[in-house]
Amino acid sequence: MLAVSPELINSVEINTQAFMTLSKIAFSSLERLATLNLNATRLAFEEGTSGFASLLQTKDAKKQQKLLGATPEKATNSAAAYLQGVQEIAAETQSEVTKLITSYFSSQGRGSDHSTGSLKGFELFKGFAQQITDMTAANSKVVGDATARISSATAALARKGA
């Protein structure tokens, strides 16, 4: 018969709880991201449809140019709101995972060998999480800059046409 030590049972329980919690965090974040994507798509479709309908109903060329000039601003605002939502979800997920990993390593870190390994693992995870945060911030800045350039170019075209 296989002898199972209390330490092994405790370790299995901790690992199982950590995995279950991590799974809940991942599914919750994916659900929130899917909801955000659906809402953003719905909003873009509704704004596009109403903008196109307004454009078709307007017979005056100046009013049409004005409507066309307002479209990029709405799109820019929608894109910025979407990116902010994605960034909030990513930051909250990172925070929850960091808390989970911290509690996991603190519970696994009993004894000098485990403590050293856990500390190195935590430092690796912390560095990885920081890289993800930096990458997300850089991507958000690039998208924001590109959106601003598109908006200003479209506004300049609208002014030329008017």
C-alpha positions as CSV (number, residue, x, y, z in Angstrom):
1,M,0.0,0.0,0.0
2,L,1.2,3.5,-0.8
3,A,2.0,5.7,2.2
4,V,0.9,9.3,1.8
5,S,2.4,11.9,4.0
6,P,0.4,14.8,5.3
7,E,2.9,17.2,3.6
8,L,2.1,15.6,0.2
9,I,-1.7,15.8,0.9
10,N,-1.3,19.5,1.9
11,S,0.8,20.2,-1.3
12,V,-1.8,18.5,-3.5
13,E,-4.6,20.5,-1.9
14,I,-2.7,23.8,-2.3
15,N,-1.9,23.0,-6.0
16,T,-5.5,22.0,-6.7
17,Q,-6.9,25.2,-5.1
18,A,-4.4,27.3,-7.0
19,F,-5.3,25.7,-10.3
20,M,-9.1,26.1,-9.6
21,T,-8.7,29.7,-8.6
22,L,-6.5,30.4,-11.7
23,S,-9.1,28.8,-13.9
24,K,-11.9,30.9,-12.4
25,I,-9.8,34.1,-12.9
26,A,-9.1,33.1,-16.6
27,F,-12.7,32.3,-17.4
28,S,-14.0,35.4,-15.6
29,S,-11.5,37.6,-17.6
30,L,-12.4,35.9,-20.9
31,E,-16.1,36.4,-20.2
32,R,-15.6,40.1,-19.5
33,L,-13.5,40.5,-22.6
34,A,-16.1,38.7,-24.7
35,T,-18.8,41.0,-23.3
36,L,-16.7,44.0,-24.0
37,N,-16.1,42.8,-27.6
38,L,-19.8,42.2,-28.2
39,N,-20.7,45.6,-26.8
40,A,-18.0,47.4,-28.9
41,T,-19.2,45.6,-32.0
42,R,-22.8,46.4,-31.3
43,L,-22.0,50.1,-30.7
44,A,-19.9,50.3,-33.9
45,F,-22.7,48.7,-35.9
46,E,-25.3,51.0,-34.4
47,E,-23.2,54.1,-34.9
48,G,-22.3,53.1,-38.5
49,T,-25.9,52.4,-39.4
50,S,-27.2,55.6,-37.9
51,G,-24.4,57.6,-39.5
52,F,-25.1,56.1,-42.9
53,A,-28.8,56.7,-42.6
54,S,-28.2,60.4,-41.7
55,L,-25.8,60.7,-44.6
56,L,-28.4,59.3,-47.0
57,Q,-31.1,61.6,-45.7
58,T,-29.0,64.7,-46.0
59,K,-29.1,66.4,-49.4
60,D,-26.9,69.3,-48.6
61,A,-23.2,68.7,-49.5
62,K,-21.9,70.8,-46.6
63,K,-24.0,68.9,-44.1
64,Q,-22.7,65.7,-45.6
65,Q,-19.1,66.8,-45.2
66,K,-19.9,67.8,-41.6
67,L,-21.3,64.4,-40.9
68,L,-18.3,62.7,-42.5
69,G,-16.0,64.8,-40.4
70,A,-17.7,63.8,-37.2
71,T,-17.4,60.1,-37.9
72,P,-13.7,59.7,-37.1
73,E,-14.2,61.5,-33.8
74,K,-16.9,59.1,-32.7
75,A,-14.7,56.2,-33.9
76,T,-11.7,57.5,-32.0
77,N,-13.8,57.9,-28.8
78,S,-15.2,54.4,-29.2
79,A,-11.7,52.9,-29.8
80,A,-10.3,54.7,-26.8
81,A,-13.2,53.5,-24.6
82,Y,-12.6,49.9,-25.9
83,L,-8.9,50.1,-25.2
84,Q,-9.5,51.4,-21.7
85,G,-11.8,48.5,-21.0
86,V,-9.3,46.0,-22.3
87,Q,-6.6,47.6,-20.2
88,E,-8.8,47.5,-17.1
89,I,-9.6,43.9,-17.6
90,A,-5.9,43.1,-18.1
91,A,-4.8,45.0,-15.1
92,E,-7.4,43.4,-12.8
93,T,-6.5,40.0,-14.1
94,Q,-2.9,40.6,-13.5
95,S,-3.6,41.8,-10.0
96,E,-5.7,38.7,-9.2
97,V,-3.1,36.3,-10.7
98,T,-0.3,38.1,-8.8
99,K,-2.2,37.7,-5.5
100,L,-2.8,34.1,-6.3
101,I,0.9,33.4,-7.1
102,T,2.0,35.3,-4.0
103,S,-0.2,33.2,-1.8
104,Y,0.8,30.0,-3.6
105,F,4.5,30.7,-3.2
106,S,4.1,31.7,0.4
107,S,2.3,28.4,1.2
108,Q,4.8,26.4,-0.8
109,G,7.8,28.2,0.6
110,R,8.2,26.2,3.8
111,G,11.8,25.1,4.3
112,S,15.0,26.7,3.0
113,D,15.1,24.8,-0.4
114,H,11.5,25.5,-1.2
115,S,11.9,29.2,-0.1
116,T,14.8,29.8,-2.4
117,G,13.1,28.1,-5.4
118,S,9.8,29.9,-4.6
119,L,11.5,33.3,-4.4
120,K,13.2,32.7,-7.8
121,G,10.0,31.6,-9.3
122,F,8.1,34.6,-7.9
123,E,10.8,37.0,-9.2
124,L,10.5,35.4,-12.7
125,F,6.7,35.7,-12.6
126,K,6.9,39.3,-11.4
127,G,9.3,40.2,-14.2
128,F,7.0,38.5,-16.7
129,A,4.0,40.3,-15.4
130,Q,5.9,43.6,-15.6
131,Q,6.8,42.9,-19.2
132,I,3.1,42.3,-20.0
133,T,2.1,45.5,-18.3
134,D,4.7,47.5,-20.2
135,M,3.7,45.9,-23.5
136,T,0.1,46.7,-22.9
137,A,0.9,50.3,-22.1
138,A,3.1,50.6,-25.2
139,N,0.4,49.1,-27.5
140,S,-2.3,51.4,-26.1
141,K,0.0,54.4,-26.7
142,V,0.6,53.3,-30.3
143,V,-3.1,52.8,-31.0
144,G,-3.9,56.1,-29.4
145,D,-1.3,57.9,-31.5
146,A,-2.5,56.2,-34.7
147,T,-6.1,57.0,-33.9
148,A,-5.2,60.7,-33.3
149,R,-3.3,60.9,-36.6
150,I,-6.3,59.4,-38.5
151,S,-8.7,61.7,-36.7
152,S,-6.6,64.8,-37.5
153,A,-6.1,63.8,-41.2
154,T,-9.8,63.2,-41.6
155,A,-10.6,66.5,-40.0
156,A,-8.2,68.2,-42.3
157,L,-9.9,66.5,-45.3
158,A,-13.3,67.6,-44.0
159,R,-12.1,71.2,-43.8
160,K,-10.7,71.1,-47.3
161,G,-14.0,69.8,-48.6
162,A,-16.0,72.5,-46.8
